[in-house]
Amino acid sequence: MRNLNKVEIKAAVLLAAGMAASAQAADKELLDILLSNGAITQEQHDALLQQPALTKEDAAKITMGNGSPLKIESSDGKNEIEIGGRLHLDYVQHDYDERIGTPPISGTQIRRGRVKLNGLIDTHWSWAVEMDFAKDAVSVKDFKFGYVTDQGSKLYIGNQKQPYSLSLEMSSNDEPFVERGVDNALVSALTDRAIGLRGETSGANWFVAGG
């Protein structure tokens, strides 16, 4: 079996790509080889030759790190998707005197184990899905779809946080203590999340939401 030269290898790779209309423009030498071998027609040859070459600016942007989730953004910035989550673990070990009675329970627990997907469609249409798998149960946290104005105001419909307090609005990733305050714990069963309509807007030092 003879060895393929570089030009033939490049031609084979281009052919294997399916000659998709959105493929990066091939150079004329490769297209001429494919045309002479009957792999493409003259019309396909001319169409591919006229396609503009893709540049680095045309590629999707992928970023991750510095506390941010995996983010994939289109080259024009109008569409994006973020893939993230959180894992909060509890561990407790008691040192006790057996004479005081029933020993306390030591061990571990997954406080929060979440997977989240969210993104933008055509700049203004926003969506989010977040599931929690903590404590041997599965619960839906966010399942919403909405519109974002050019000024940053948002209107969502779906399962989402109720605008009860700033304590509830704060992400559990940003809490200064292990958990929110007692006042939130007393009402969280009624004011955490619900299915409904919600609007919000904010500035540099203020935030307003209602639903």
Salt bridges, closest charged atoms under 4 A:
GLU8 OE2 - ARG2 NH2 3.09
ASP27 OD2 - LYS10 NZ 3.74
ASP32 OD2 - LYS28 NZ 2.96
ASP32 OD1 - HIS45 NE2 2.93
ASP46 OD1 - HIS45 ND1 3.20
GLU80 OE1 - LYS71 NZ 3.63
ASP90 OD2 - ARG111 NH2 3.09
ASP97 OD2 - ARG99 NH2 2.61
GLU130 OE2 - ARG86 NH2 3.87
GLU130 OE2 - ARG114 NH1 3.71
ASP132 OD2 - ARG114 NE 3.31
ASP142 OD1 - ARG193 NE 3.11
ASP150 OD1 - HIS124 NE2 3.24
GLU169 OE1 - ARG198 NH2 2.83
GLU175 OE2 - ARG180 NH1 3.20
GLU179 OE1 - ARG111 NH1 2.83
GLU179 OE1 - ARG112 NH2 2.86
GLU179 OE2 - ARG180 NH1 4.00
ASP192 OD2 - LYS141 NZ 3.93
ASP192 OD1 - ARG193 NH1 3.29
GLU200 OE1 - ARG198 NH2 2.79
